[in-house]
Amino acid sequence: MPMETSVPYATALLRISLGTMYLAHSIILKLMTFGLAGTAGYFVSVGLPGWLAYVTFAAEAIGGALLVLGIQTRAVALTLIPALAGAIIWVHGANGWVFTAPGGGWEYPLYLIVLSIAQVMLGNGALALHPSRSLVAAQTP
């Protein structure tokens, strides 16, 4: 498959996978597993304000849905990076590299930051409700 054909679909695969991860992390983990009140309590236990849990939940849920749908992908992926950086700084950073460590390490949030940066660089890709030109398409005549 030529690069001109495969890159938009690879970009869409990244976008949809990343969006699905954000949706799962917000809805399955924060809402259904711990509950928003429990998530807020956890935020307080690590020194963050409880209200930030609700903002984080909303950002991940709305951002994840927008990524899956392909709406304003670059802006959404860029906007979600600070939450991941915060997860490393306030929650996972001191736990070591491996995410299976007690309290979870910082490898997974860092990996998601890298994927989000790649998504910012690539844009929406194929199958998006809000089409945009990818960087590859912008460079080809």
ABEGO torsion letter per residue (X at the ends): XBAAAAAAAAAAAAAAAAAAAAAAAAAAAAAAAAEAAAAAAAAAAAGBBAAAAAAAAAAAAAAAAAAAAGBGAAAAAAAAAAAAAAAAAAAAAAAEABAABBGEBAAAAAAAAAAAAAAAAAEAEBGBABBBBBAAAAABX
